[in-house]
Amino acid sequence: MGKRLLTVLLFFLLLGFWTSLGAQQEDWTSLRSEVLGLSVDVKIYGTGFNRSEKPIVYLTDGRKLLDNGAMDIILELTKKGLVPESIYVLVSTIDRSSEKDLRNQFFFCNLDYLRFFESELVPFAEAKHGGLRTPSERSLVGISFGGLNAAYFSAKTNIFGNYALLSPVTYPCKGVIADISFSTGKDLKIVLSTGKNDAERYVDELEGMYRSKGHTLSTIETNGQHDFENWNGQWKHVLGFLLTK
């Protein structure tokens, strides 16, 4: 009987060890926002042993990223030691009840969406995983119009110290460049990327403005297009840069 009990205990210890090496994920949570007057779906992944001490990465367009394999790639890169361990917060733009995509409403320089992050989302996510991080331990990643949203956040808030703007398209909010020029943020780490026939003209303007502000930049130019095949090939570079001190 004692031998059998020891075997069972050993099994559960090994199971916990194997689980800690992989990803621990939560179900989608519907977070009611008083600022936005609606609910936003959030899904959180953790990697490695101690989730409470890790940096945290917020990814807008979270449901699309998940559906297009981004998290599978990120978790595989983490397992192989090619990117540092982190907590990932996927923020959906899809309204669960109507299936309407609210990304344009959220991403076009929306001050309420910024306030939602500052006062509701960040405190909610980080309270569950070891407490509030410093800005240097907190990153925001956006693709396409999500890159516009990240650019706007970089000019208007100090909660993030690190940003990735993948194929950012800024024309819906022409004032964002002026916002960046008058911003007071210091020492940001920023990844800017574009693919062939992608978002070159928007990236060039953003790069010039960010360099004039003295931020630390890493740029990616690929032969890819404006699609997930292109963006999914960039995670090793993006996360390596954002998460390495």
CYANA upper distance limits for C-alpha pairs under 8 A (distance plus 0.5 A):
  1 MET  CA      5 LEU  CA      6.74
  2 GLY  CA      6 LEU  CA      6.68
  3 LYS  CA      7 THR  CA      6.73
  4 ARG  CA      8 VAL  CA      6.84
  5 LEU  CA      9 LEU  CA      6.71
  6 LEU  CA     10 LEU  CA      6.58
  7 THR  CA     11 PHE  CA      6.69
  8 VAL  CA     12 PHE  CA      6.97
  9 LEU  CA     13 LEU  CA      6.72
 10 LEU  CA     14 LEU  CA      6.65
 11 PHE  CA     15 LEU  CA      6.57
 12 PHE  CA     16 GLY  CA      6.62
 13 LEU  CA     17 PHE  CA      6.77
 14 LEU  CA     18 TRP  CA      6.60
 15 LEU  CA     19 THR  CA      6.59
 16 GLY  CA     20 SER  CA      6.63
 17 PHE  CA     21 LEU  CA      6.98
 18 TRP  CA     22 GLY  CA      7.20
 19 THR  CA     23 ALA  CA      7.53
 19 THR  CA     24 GLN  CA      7.66
 20 SER  CA     24 GLN  CA      7.81
 20 SER  CA     47 THR  CA      7.63
 20 SER  CA     48 GLY  CA      5.80
 20 SER  CA     49 PHE  CA      5.55
 21 LEU  CA     47 THR  CA      7.47
 21 LEU  CA     48 GLY  CA      5.54
 21 LEU  CA     49 PHE  CA      7.09
 21 LEU  CA     79 LYS  CA      7.75
 22 GLY  CA     47 THR  CA      6.50
 22 GLY  CA     48 GLY  CA      6.87
 22 GLY  CA     75 LEU  CA      8.11
 22 GLY  CA     79 LYS  CA      7.31
 23 ALA  CA     45 TYR  CA      6.91
 23 ALA  CA     46 GLY  CA      6.07
 23 ALA  CA     47 THR  CA      5.21
 23 ALA  CA     48 GLY  CA      7.58
 23 ALA  CA     75 LEU  CA      7.31
 24 GLN  CA     45 TYR  CA      6.15
 24 GLN  CA     46 GLY  CA      5.56
 24 GLN  CA     47 THR  CA      6.80
 25 GLN  CA     43 LYS  CA      8.07
 25 GLN  CA     44 ILE  CA      6.33
 25 GLN  CA     45 TYR  CA      4.80
 25 GLN  CA     46 GLY  CA      6.75
 26 GLU  CA     43 LYS  CA      6.58
 26 GLU  CA     44 ILE  CA      6.02
 26 GLU  CA     45 TYR  CA      6.96
 27 ASP  CA     43 LYS  CA      6.50
 27 ASP  CA     44 ILE  CA      8.13
 28 TRP  CA     41 ASP  CA      6.54
 28 TRP  CA     42 VAL  CA      5.91
 28 TRP  CA     43 LYS  CA      5.07
 28 TRP  CA     44 ILE  CA      8.28
 29 THR  CA     41 ASP  CA      5.91
 29 THR  CA     42 VAL  CA      5.63
 29 THR  CA     43 LYS  CA      6.72
 30 SER  CA     39 SER  CA      6.37
 30 SER  CA     40 VAL  CA      6.06
 30 SER  CA     41 ASP  CA      4.97
 30 SER  CA     42 VAL  CA      6.92
 31 LEU  CA     39 SER  CA      5.75
 31 LEU  CA     40 VAL  CA      5.65
 31 LEU  CA     41 ASP  CA      6.52
 31 LEU  CA     42 VAL  CA      7.45
 31 LEU  CA    121 LEU  CA      8.44
 32 ARG  CA     37 GLY  CA      8.20
 32 ARG  CA     38 LEU  CA      6.49
 32 ARG  CA     39 SER  CA      4.66
 32 ARG  CA     40 VAL  CA      6.90
 33 SER  CA     37 GLY  CA      6.21
 33 SER  CA     38 LEU  CA      6.06
 33 SER  CA     39 SER  CA      6.09
 33 SER  CA     40 VAL  CA      7.58
 33 SER  CA    116 PHE  CA      7.32
 33 SER  CA    120 GLU  CA      7.47
 34 GLU  CA     38 LEU  CA      7.58
 35 VAL  CA    112 ASP  CA      6.74
 35 VAL  CA    113 TYR  CA      8.33
 35 VAL  CA    115 ARG  CA      7.48
 35 VAL  CA    116 PHE  CA      6.39
 36 LEU  CA    112 ASP  CA      6.75
 36 LEU  CA    113 TYR  CA      7.39
 36 LEU  CA    116 PHE  CA      7.40
 39 SER  CA     95 ASP  CA      7.96
 40 VAL  CA     91 VAL  CA      7.85
 40 VAL  CA     92 SER  CA      7.09
 40 VAL  CA     93 THR  CA      7.69
 40 VAL  CA     94 ILE  CA      8.38
 40 VAL  CA     95 ASP  CA      7.49
 41 ASP  CA     91 VAL  CA      6.74
 41 ASP  CA     92 SER  CA      5.84
 41 ASP  CA     93 THR  CA      8.15
 41 ASP  CA     94 ILE  CA      8.16
 41 ASP  CA     95 ASP  CA      8.18
 41 ASP  CA     96 ARG  CA      7.96
 42 VAL  CA     62 GLY  CA      8.36
 42 VAL  CA     89 VAL  CA      7.28
 42 VAL  CA     90 LEU  CA      6.14
 42 VAL  CA     91 VAL  CA      5.32
 42 VAL  CA     92 SER  CA      6.69
 43 LYS  CA     62 GLY  CA      8.44
 43 LYS  CA     89 VAL  CA      6.37
 43 LYS  CA     90 LEU  CA      5.61
 43 LYS  CA     91 VAL  CA      7.29
 44 ILE  CA     87 ILE  CA      7.63
 44 ILE  CA     88 TYR  CA      6.08
 44 ILE  CA     89 VAL  CA      5.07
 44 ILE  CA     90 LEU  CA      6.68
 44 ILE  CA    125 ALA  CA      8.39
 45 TYR  CA     87 ILE  CA      6.27
 45 TYR  CA     88 TYR  CA      5.54
 45 TYR  CA     89 VAL  CA      7.08
 46 GLY  CA     51 ARG  CA      6.64
 46 GLY  CA     86 SER  CA      6.81
 46 GLY  CA     87 ILE  CA      5.02
 46 GLY  CA     88 TYR  CA      6.85
 47 THR  CA     51 ARG  CA      7.40
 47 THR  CA     75 LEU  CA      8.06
 47 THR  CA     78 THR  CA      8.03
 47 THR  CA     85 GLU  CA      6.12
 47 THR  CA     86 SER  CA      6.46
 47 THR  CA     87 ILE  CA      7.05
 48 GLY  CA     85 GLU  CA      6.66
 48 GLY  CA     86 SER  CA      8.42
 50 ASN  CA     54 LYS  CA      7.83
 51 ARG  CA     86 SER  CA      8.03
 51 ARG  CA     87 ILE  CA      7.42
 51 ARG  CA    129 HIS  CA      6.96
 51 ARG  CA    130 GLY  CA      7.85
 52 SER  CA    129 HIS  CA      5.51
 52 SER  CA    130 GLY  CA      4.49
 52 SER  CA    131 GLY  CA      7.94
 53 GLU  CA    130 GLY  CA      7.07
 54 LYS  CA     85 GLU  CA      7.35
 54 LYS  CA     86 SER  CA      5.71
 54 LYS  CA     87 ILE  CA      6.93
 54 LYS  CA    137 GLU  CA      8.40
 55 PRO  CA     85 GLU  CA      8.39
 55 PRO  CA     86 SER  CA      5.78
 55 PRO  CA     87 ILE  CA      6.81
 55 PRO  CA    133 ARG  CA      7.68
 55 PRO  CA    137 GLU  CA      5.19
 55 PRO  CA    138 ARG  CA      6.51
 55 PRO  CA    243 LEU  CA      7.69
 56 ILE  CA     86 SER  CA      6.15
 56 ILE  CA     87 ILE  CA      5.11
 56 ILE  CA     88 TYR  CA      6.38
 56 ILE  CA     89 VAL  CA      7.92
 56 ILE  CA    133 ARG  CA      8.21
 56 ILE  CA    137 GLU  CA      6.85
 56 ILE  CA    138 ARG  CA      5.60
 56 ILE  CA    139 SER  CA      6.90
 57 VAL  CA     86 SER  CA      7.57
 57 VAL  CA     87 ILE  CA      6.64
 57 VAL  CA     88 TYR  CA      5.37
 57 VAL  CA     89 VAL  CA      6.61
 57 VAL  CA    138 ARG  CA      6.44
 57 VAL  CA    139 SER  CA      5.19
 57 VAL  CA    140 LEU  CA      6.40
 57 VAL  CA    141 VAL  CA      7.85
 58 TYR  CA     88 TYR  CA      6.47
 58 TYR  CA     89 VAL  CA      5.21
 58 TYR  CA     90 LEU  CA      6.62
 58 TYR  CA     91 VAL  CA      7.67
 58 TYR  CA    138 ARG  CA      8.25
 58 TYR  CA    139 SER  CA      6.56
 58 TYR  CA    140 LEU  CA      5.32
 58 TYR  CA    141 VAL  CA      6.72
 59 LEU  CA     88 TYR  CA      7.79
 59 LEU  CA     89 VAL  CA      6.58
 59 LEU  CA     90 LEU  CA      5.47
 59 LEU  CA     91 VAL  CA      6.50
 59 LEU  CA    140 LEU  CA      6.53
 59 LEU  CA    141 VAL  CA      5.43
 59 LEU  CA    142 GLY  CA      6.78
 60 THR  CA     90 LEU  CA      6.74
 60 THR  CA     91 VAL  CA      5.44
 60 THR  CA     92 SER  CA      6.92
 60 THR  CA     93 THR  CA      7.94
 60 THR  CA    140 LEU  CA      8.29
 60 THR  CA    141 VAL  CA      7.04
 60 THR  CA    142 GLY  CA      6.09
 60 THR  CA    143 ILE  CA      8.30
 60 THR  CA    146 GLY  CA      6.93
 61 ASP  CA     65 LEU  CA      6.70
 61 ASP  CA     90 LEU  CA      7.87
 61 ASP  CA     91 VAL  CA      6.68
 61 ASP  CA     92 SER  CA      5.78
 61 ASP  CA     93 THR  CA      6.27
 61 ASP  CA    103 ARG  CA      8.00
 61 ASP  CA    142 GLY  CA      7.85
 61 ASP  CA    143 ILE  CA      8.17
 61 ASP  CA    146 GLY  CA      7.62
 62 GLY  CA     66 LEU  CA      6.66
 62 GLY  CA     89 VAL  CA      8.47
 62 GLY  CA     90 LEU  CA      4.76
 62 GLY  CA     91 VAL  CA      5.15
 62 GLY  CA     92 SER  CA      5.08
 62 GLY  CA     93 THR  CA      7.78
 63 ARG  CA     67 ASP  CA      6.58
 63 ARG  CA     90 LEU  CA      7.59
 63 ARG  CA     91 VAL  CA      7.70
 63 ARG  CA     92 SER  CA      5.60
 63 ARG  CA     93 THR  CA      7.89
 63 ARG  CA     94 ILE  CA      7.94
 64 LYS  CA     68 ASN  CA      6.54
 64 LYS  CA     92 SER  CA      8.24
 65 LEU  CA     69 GLY  CA      6.89
 65 LEU  CA     70 ALA  CA      5.69
 65 LEU  CA     71 MET  CA      7.55
 66 LEU  CA     70 ALA  CA      6.18
 66 LEU  CA     71 MET  CA      6.26
 66 LEU  CA     72 ASP  CA      8.41
 68 ASN  CA    228 PHE  CA      7.29
 69 GLY  CA     73 ILE  CA      6.98
 69 GLY  CA    232 ASN  CA      8.24
 70 ALA  CA     74 ILE  CA      6.73
 70 ALA  CA    232 ASN  CA      6.36
 71 MET  CA     75 LEU  CA      6.42
 72 ASP  CA     76 GLU  CA      6.66
 73 ILE  CA     77 LEU  CA      6.65
 73 ILE  CA    232 ASN  CA      7.78
 73 ILE  CA    235 TRP  CA      8.22
 74 ILE  CA     78 THR  CA      6.69
 74 ILE  CA     83 VAL  CA      8.50
 74 ILE  CA    235 TRP  CA      7.12
 74 ILE  CA    236 LYS  CA      8.23
 75 LEU  CA     79 LYS  CA      6.60
 76 GLU  CA     80 LYS  CA      6.78
 77 LEU  CA     81 GLY  CA      6.80
 77 LEU  CA     82 LEU  CA      5.62
 77 LEU  CA     83 VAL  CA      6.36
 77 LEU  CA    236 LYS  CA      7.44
 78 THR  CA     82 LEU  CA      6.27
 78 THR  CA     83 VAL  CA      5.58
 78 THR  CA     84 PRO  CA      6.76
 78 THR  CA     85 GLU  CA      6.62
 82 LEU  CA    236 LYS  CA      7.24
 82 LEU  CA    240 GLY  CA      8.10
 83 VAL  CA    236 LYS  CA      6.70
 83 VAL  CA    239 LEU  CA      6.67
 83 VAL  CA    240 GLY  CA      5.72
 83 VAL  CA    243 LEU  CA      8.27
 84 PRO  CA    239 LEU  CA      8.05
 84 PRO  CA    240 GLY  CA      7.29
 84 PRO  CA    243 LEU  CA      6.79
 84 PRO  CA    244 THR  CA      7.64
 86 SER  CA    243 LEU  CA      8.43
 89 VAL  CA    125 ALA  CA      7.96
 93 THR  CA    101 ASP  CA      6.17
 93 THR  CA    102 LEU  CA      5.76
 93 THR  CA    103 ARG  CA      5.73
 93 THR  CA    106 PHE  CA      8.16
 94 ILE  CA     99 GLU  CA      6.18
 94 ILE  CA    100 LYS  CA      6.15
 94 ILE  CA    101 ASP  CA      4.98
 94 ILE  CA    102 LEU  CA      6.58
 94 ILE  CA    103 ARG  CA      8.16
 95 ASP  CA     99 GLU  CA      5.52
 95 ASP  CA    100 LYS  CA      5.84
 95 ASP  CA    101 ASP  CA      6.82
 95 ASP  CA    102 LEU  CA      7.50
 96 ARG  CA    100 LYS  CA      8.25
102 LEU  CA    106 PHE  CA      6.64
103 ARG  CA    107 PHE  CA      6.17
103 ARG  CA    145 PHE  CA      8.36
103 ARG  CA    146 GLY  CA      8.34
104 ASN  CA    108 PHE  CA      6.35
104 ASN  CA    145 PHE  CA      8.00
105 GLN  CA    110 ASN  CA      7.74
106 PHE  CA    110 ASN  CA      6.35
106 PHE  CA    113 TYR  CA      6.32
106 PHE  CA    149 ASN  CA      8.38
107 PHE  CA    113 TYR  CA      8.28
107 PHE  CA    145 PHE  CA      6.75
107 PHE  CA    146 GLY  CA      6.48
107 PHE  CA    148 LEU  CA      7.20
107 PHE  CA    149 ASN  CA      5.21
108 PHE  CA    145 PHE  CA      8.03
108 PHE  CA    148 LEU  CA      7.58
108 PHE  CA    149 ASN  CA      6.92
108 PHE  CA    172 PRO  CA      6.82
108 PHE  CA    173 CYS  CA      6.42
109 CYS  CA    148 LEU  CA      8.10
109 CYS  CA    149 ASN  CA      6.65
109 CYS  CA    152 TYR  CA      6.36
109 CYS  CA    173 CYS  CA      6.84
109 CYS  CA    176 VAL  CA      8.00
110 ASN  CA    114 LEU  CA      7.10
111 LEU  CA    115 ARG  CA      6.75
112 ASP  CA    116 PHE  CA      6.60
113 TYR  CA    117 PHE  CA      7.01
114 LEU  CA    118 GLU  CA      6.81
114 LEU  CA    153 PHE  CA      7.29
114 LEU  CA    157 THR  CA      8.35
115 ARG  CA    119 SER  CA      6.32
115 ARG  CA    120 GLU  CA      8.16
116 PHE  CA    120 GLU  CA      5.71
116 PHE  CA    121 LEU  CA      6.60
117 PHE  CA    121 LEU  CA      5.19
117 PHE  CA    122 VAL  CA      6.07
118 GLU  CA    122 VAL  CA      6.49
118 GLU  CA    123 PRO  CA      8.03
118 GLU  CA    159 ILE  CA      7.55
119 SER  CA    123 PRO  CA      7.12
120 GLU  CA    124 PHE  CA      6.53
121 LEU  CA    125 ALA  CA      6.54
122 VAL  CA    126 GLU  CA      6.46
122 VAL  CA    132 LEU  CA      8.31
123 PRO  CA    127 ALA  CA      6.28
123 PRO  CA    132 LEU  CA      7.27
124 PHE  CA    128 LYS  CA      7.23
125 ALA  CA    129 HIS  CA      7.32
126 GLU  CA    130 GLY  CA      6.82
126 GLU  CA    131 GLY  CA      5.50
126 GLU  CA    132 LEU  CA      5.77
126 GLU  CA    133 ARG  CA      7.77
127 ALA  CA    131 GLY  CA      5.05
127 ALA  CA    132 LEU  CA      6.99
133 ARG  CA    137 GLU  CA      6.24
133 ARG  CA    138 ARG  CA      6.97
134 THR  CA    138 ARG  CA      7.11
134 THR  CA    159 ILE  CA      8.22
135 PRO  CA    139 SER  CA      8.25
135 PRO  CA    158 ASN  CA      7.47
135 PRO  CA    159 ILE  CA      5.69
135 PRO  CA    160 PHE  CA      5.12
135 PRO  CA    161 GLY  CA      5.02
135 PRO  CA    162 ASN  CA      8.07
136 SER  CA    160 PHE  CA      7.32
136 SER  CA    161 GLY  CA      5.02
136 SER  CA    162 ASN  CA      7.05
137 GLU  CA    160 PHE  CA      8.47
137 GLU  CA    161 GLY  CA      7.61
137 GLU  CA    162 ASN  CA      8.41
137 GLU  CA    243 LEU  CA      8.22
138 ARG  CA    159 ILE  CA      8.03
138 ARG  CA    160 PHE  CA      5.84
138 ARG  CA    161 GLY  CA      6.62
138 ARG  CA    162 ASN  CA      6.91
139 SER  CA    160 PHE  CA      6.19
139 SER  CA    161 GLY  CA      6.87
139 SER  CA    162 ASN  CA      5.01
139 SER  CA    163 TYR  CA      5.99
139 SER  CA    164 ALA  CA      8.30
139 SER  CA    242 LEU  CA      7.47
140 LEU  CA    150 ALA  CA      7.19
140 LEU  CA    160 PHE  CA      7.29
140 LEU  CA    162 ASN  CA      6.93
140 LEU  CA    163 TYR  CA      5.41
140 LEU  CA    164 ALA  CA      6.88
141 VAL  CA    146 GLY  CA      8.18
141 VAL  CA    147 GLY  CA      7.82
141 VAL  CA    150 ALA  CA      7.36
141 VAL  CA    163 TYR  CA      6.29
141 VAL  CA    164 ALA  CA      5.12
141 VAL  CA    165 LEU  CA      6.72
141 VAL  CA    166 LEU  CA      8.16
142 GLY  CA    146 GLY  CA      4.56
142 GLY  CA    147 GLY  CA      4.85
142 GLY  CA    148 LEU  CA      8.10
142 GLY  CA    149 ASN  CA      7.51
142 GLY  CA    150 ALA  CA      6.39
142 GLY  CA    164 ALA  CA      6.81
142 GLY  CA    165 LEU  CA      5.86
142 GLY  CA    166 LEU  CA      6.70
142 GLY  CA    168 PRO  CA      8.28
143 ILE  CA    147 GLY  CA      5.29
143 ILE  CA    165 LEU  CA      6.56
143 ILE  CA    166 LEU  CA      5.14
143 ILE  CA    167 SER  CA      6.46
143 ILE  CA    168 PRO  CA      6.65
144 SER  CA    148 LEU  CA      7.41
144 SER  CA    165 LEU  CA      8.16
144 SER  CA    166 LEU  CA      6.79
144 SER  CA    167 SER  CA      5.52
144 SER  CA    168 PRO  CA      4.89
144 SER  CA    169 VAL  CA      5.78
144 SER  CA    226 HIS  CA      8.41
145 PHE  CA    149 ASN  CA      6.93
145 PHE  CA    168 PRO  CA      6.53
145 PHE  CA    169 VAL  CA      5.94
145 PHE  CA    170 THR  CA      7.47
146 GLY  CA    150 ALA  CA      6.71
146 GLY  CA    165 LEU  CA      8.03
146 GLY  CA    168 PRO  CA      7.52
147 GLY  CA    151 ALA  CA      6.63
147 GLY  CA    164 ALA  CA      7.90
147 GLY  CA    165 LEU  CA      4.86
147 GLY  CA    166 LEU  CA      6.46
147 GLY  CA    167 SER  CA      7.27
147 GLY  CA    168 PRO  CA      4.70
147 GLY  CA    169 VAL  CA      7.14
147 GLY  CA    170 THR  CA      8.29
148 LEU  CA    152 TYR  CA      6.73
148 LEU  CA    165 LEU  CA      8.03
148 LEU  CA    168 PRO  CA      6.07
148 LEU  CA    169 VAL  CA      6.40
148 LEU  CA    170 THR  CA      5.67
148 LEU  CA    173 CYS  CA      8.28
148 LEU  CA    176 VAL  CA      8.44
149 ASN  CA    153 PHE  CA      6.70
150 ALA  CA    154 SER  CA      6.59
150 ALA  CA    163 TYR  CA      7.28
150 ALA  CA    164 ALA  CA      7.95
150 ALA  CA    165 LEU  CA      6.98
151 ALA  CA    155 ALA  CA      7.07
151 ALA  CA    165 LEU  CA      7.79
151 ALA  CA    176 VAL  CA      7.56
151 ALA  CA    180 ILE  CA      8.15
152 TYR  CA    156 LYS  CA      6.74
152 TYR  CA    176 VAL  CA      6.35
152 TYR  CA    179 ASP  CA      7.81
152 TYR  CA    180 ILE  CA      7.99
153 PHE  CA    157 THR  CA      6.10
154 SER  CA    158 ASN  CA      7.91
154 SER  CA    160 PHE  CA      7.90
154 SER  CA    163 TYR  CA      8.03
154 SER  CA    180 ILE  CA      7.72
154 SER  CA    185 GLY  CA      7.95
155 ALA  CA    176 VAL  CA      8.31
155 ALA  CA    179 ASP  CA      6.17
155 ALA  CA    180 ILE  CA      5.16
155 ALA  CA    181 SER  CA      8.46
155 ALA  CA    182 PHE  CA      8.18
155 ALA  CA    183 SER  CA      5.47
155 ALA  CA    184 THR  CA      8.01
155 ALA  CA    185 GLY  CA      7.49
156 LYS  CA    179 ASP  CA      7.96
156 LYS  CA    183 SER  CA      7.27
157 THR  CA    185 GLY  CA      8.24
158 ASN  CA    185 GLY  CA      6.90
161 GLY  CA    187 ASP  CA      8.05
161 GLY  CA    188 LEU  CA      5.65
161 GLY  CA    189 LYS  CA      6.97
162 ASN  CA    188 LEU  CA      6.21
162 ASN  CA    189 LYS  CA      5.20
162 ASN  CA    190 ILE  CA      6.31
162 ASN  CA    242 LEU  CA      6.62
163 TYR  CA    188 LEU  CA      8.14
163 TYR  CA    189 LYS  CA      6.79
163 TYR  CA    190 ILE  CA      5.23
163 TYR  CA    191 VAL  CA      6.77
163 TYR  CA    242 LEU  CA      7.86
164 ALA  CA    190 ILE  CA      6.10
164 ALA  CA    191 VAL  CA      4.97
164 ALA  CA    192 LEU  CA      6.65
164 ALA  CA    238 VAL  CA      7.39
164 ALA  CA    242 LEU  CA      8.37
165 LEU  CA    190 ILE  CA      8.04
165 LEU  CA    191 VAL  CA      6.52
165 LEU  CA    192 LEU  CA      5.57
165 LEU  CA    193 SER  CA      7.03
166 LEU  CA    191 VAL  CA      8.13
166 LEU  CA    192 LEU  CA      6.46
166 LEU  CA    193 SER  CA      5.37
166 LEU  CA    194 THR  CA      7.08
166 LEU  CA    231 TRP  CA      7.49
167 SER  CA    192 LEU  CA      7.89
167 SER  CA    193 SER  CA      5.94
167 SER  CA    194 THR  CA      5.25
167 SER  CA    195 GLY  CA      7.69
167 SER  CA    198 ASP  CA      7.23
167 SER  CA    199 ALA  CA      5.82
167 SER  CA    200 GLU  CA      8.43
167 SER  CA    203 VAL  CA      7.90
167 SER  CA    226 HIS  CA      7.43
168 PRO  CA    192 LEU  CA      8.40
168 PRO  CA    193 SER  CA      8.24
168 PRO  CA    194 THR  CA      8.30
168 PRO  CA    199 ALA  CA      6.88
168 PRO  CA    202 TYR  CA      7.18
168 PRO  CA    203 VAL  CA      7.22
169 VAL  CA    199 ALA  CA      6.79
169 VAL  CA    202 TYR  CA      6.57
170 THR  CA    174 LYS  CA      7.12
170 THR  CA    176 VAL  CA      7.98
170 THR  CA    202 TYR  CA      6.84
175 GLY  CA    179 ASP  CA      6.71
176 VAL  CA    180 ILE  CA      6.74
177 ILE  CA    181 SER  CA      6.75
177 ILE  CA    205 GLU  CA      8.42
177 ILE  CA    206 LEU  CA      7.57
177 ILE  CA    209 MET  CA      7.84
178 ALA  CA    182 PHE  CA      6.85
179 ASP  CA    183 SER  CA      6.55
180 ILE  CA    209 MET  CA      7.67
180 ILE  CA    210 TYR  CA      8.14
181 SER  CA    209 MET  CA      7.11
181 SER  CA    213 LYS  CA      7.96
186 LYS  CA    213 LYS  CA      8.42
186 LYS  CA    214 GLY  CA      8.24
186 LYS  CA    215 HIS  CA      7.47
187 ASP  CA    214 GLY  CA      7.45
187 ASP  CA    215 HIS  CA      5.58
187 ASP  CA    216 THR  CA      7.20
188 LEU  CA    215 HIS  CA      5.56
188 LEU  CA    216 THR  CA      6.62
189 LYS  CA    215 HIS  CA      6.72
189 LYS  CA    216 THR  CA      5.34
189 LYS  CA    217 LEU  CA      6.48
189 LYS  CA    242 LEU  CA      7.37
190 ILE  CA    215 HIS  CA      7.81
190 ILE  CA    216 THR  CA      6.74
190 ILE  CA    217 LEU  CA      5.43
190 ILE  CA    218 SER  CA      6.85
190 ILE  CA    242 LEU  CA      8.16
191 VAL  CA    217 LEU  CA      6.33
191 VAL  CA    218 SER  CA      5.31
191 VAL  CA    219 THR  CA      6.22
191 VAL  CA    220 ILE  CA      8.09
191 VAL  CA    238 VAL  CA      7.06
191 VAL  CA    241 PHE  CA      8.23
191 VAL  CA    242 LEU  CA      8.34
192 LEU  CA    203 VAL  CA      7.23
192 LEU  CA    207 GLU  CA      7.86
192 LEU  CA    217 LEU  CA      7.90
192 LEU  CA    218 SER  CA      6.88
192 LEU  CA    219 THR  CA      5.33
192 LEU  CA    220 ILE  CA      6.76
193 SER  CA    203 VAL  CA      7.70
193 SER  CA    219 THR  CA      6.11
193 SER  CA    220 ILE  CA      4.93
193 SER  CA    221 GLU  CA      6.36
193 SER  CA    222 THR  CA      8.42
194 THR  CA    198 ASP  CA      6.42
194 THR  CA    199 ALA  CA      6.05
194 THR  CA    200 GLU  CA      6.44
194 THR  CA    203 VAL  CA      7.50
194 THR  CA    220 ILE  CA      6.86
194 THR  CA    221 GLU  CA      5.72
194 THR  CA    222 THR  CA      6.93
195 GLY  CA    199 ALA  CA      7.46
195 GLY  CA    200 GLU  CA      7.96
195 GLY  CA    221 GLU  CA      6.12
195 GLY  CA    222 THR  CA      5.03
195 GLY  CA    223 ASN  CA      5.79
195 GLY  CA    224 GLY  CA      5.17
195 GLY  CA    225 GLN  CA      5.77
195 GLY  CA    226 HIS  CA      7.29
195 GLY  CA    230 ASN  CA      7.71
196 LYS  CA    200 GLU  CA      8.35
196 LYS  CA    221 GLU  CA      8.15
196 LYS  CA    222 THR  CA      6.76
196 LYS  CA    223 ASN  CA      5.30
196 LYS  CA    224 GLY  CA      6.04
196 LYS  CA    225 GLN  CA      6.31
197 ASN  CA    225 GLN  CA      6.85
197 ASN  CA    226 HIS  CA      8.34
198 ASP  CA    224 GLY  CA      8.41
198 ASP  CA    225 GLN  CA      6.18
198 ASP  CA    226 HIS  CA      5.93
199 ALA  CA    203 VAL  CA      6.74
199 ALA  CA    226 HIS  CA      8.32
200 GLU  CA    204 ASP  CA      6.70
201 ARG  CA    205 GLU  CA      7.18
202 TYR  CA    206 LEU  CA      6.88
203 VAL  CA    207 GLU  CA      6.39
204 ASP  CA    208 GLY  CA      6.72
205 GLU  CA    209 MET  CA      6.84
206 LEU  CA    210 TYR  CA      6.57
207 GLU  CA    211 ARG  CA      6.54
207 GLU  CA    217 LEU  CA      8.37
208 GLY  CA    212 SER  CA      6.70
209 MET  CA    213 LYS  CA      6.98
210 TYR  CA    214 GLY  CA      7.11
210 TYR  CA    215 HIS  CA      6.35
210 TYR  CA    217 LEU  CA      8.19
211 ARG  CA    215 HIS  CA      6.31
211 ARG  CA    216 THR  CA      7.98
211 ARG  CA    217 LEU  CA      7.81
218 SER  CA    241 PHE  CA      8.16
222 THR  CA    230 ASN  CA      8.12
224 GLY  CA    229 GLU  CA      7.97
224 GLY  CA    230 ASN  CA      5.43
225 GLN  CA    229 GLU  CA      8.42
225 GLN  CA    230 ASN  CA      6.54
226 HIS  CA    230 ASN  CA      7.33
227 ASP  CA    231 TRP  CA      7.01
228 PHE  CA    232 ASN  CA      6.11
229 GLU  CA    233 GLY  CA      7.01
230 ASN  CA    234 GLN  CA      7.59
231 TRP  CA    235 TRP  CA      7.79
234 GLN  CA    238 VAL  CA      6.53
235 TRP  CA    239 LEU  CA      6.23
235 TRP  CA    240 GLY  CA      8.38
236 LYS  CA    240 GLY  CA      6.26
237 HIS  CA    241 PHE  CA      6.59
238 VAL  CA    242 LEU  CA      6.71
239 LEU  CA    243 LEU  CA      6.16
239 LEU  CA    244 THR  CA      8.47
240 GLY  CA    244 THR  CA      6.32
